[in-house]
Amino acid sequence: MKKSETEQQLNSTMSLQQPKLAKSWLIRCICIVLAWLCLGIGSLGIIVPGLPTFDFYFLAAIFAAKGSAKLHHWIVSNRFIAPILQHWQHHRKLQMRVKILSLLSMSFAAILMIMTIPHPWAVGIVIMIMVCVQCWIWFRS
């Protein structure tokens, strides 16, 4: 199977550290389950407004590094997930398109909550958390 140019570029520029697996088989199993859970929630975050995608993919990579070298390699070499993780590792900030998508999805979720949830204090708390997250995303140098 021939690799595309983008896959070759990703693999050649990938300088993520090799995973250091946990010594206990129980901890490794728990980490593998948590990695898959984070991958699922992160993928769900693509279509559900307000649910962060990057955070869960980042956690999945961390848990996979402790649980399974194969799973960790798959995550850090995945054509959708790897560019975000690599950009974070090299620049310690999110790409502009990720920031904009995050802002739009959280804004949509906030509007939806204001219109549907009858408890203004709960909505206010959640919106304040969203504002704090957006401040961290946008003002991170």
Buried (B, 14 or more C-beta within 10 A) or exposed (E): EEEEEEEEEBEEEBEBEEBEBBEEEEEBEBBBEBBBBBBEBBBEBEEEBBBBBBBBBBBBBBBBBBBBEEBBBBBBBBEEBBBBBBBBBEEEBBBEEBBEBBBEBBBEBBEEBEEEEEEEEEBEEBBEEBEEBBEEBEEEE
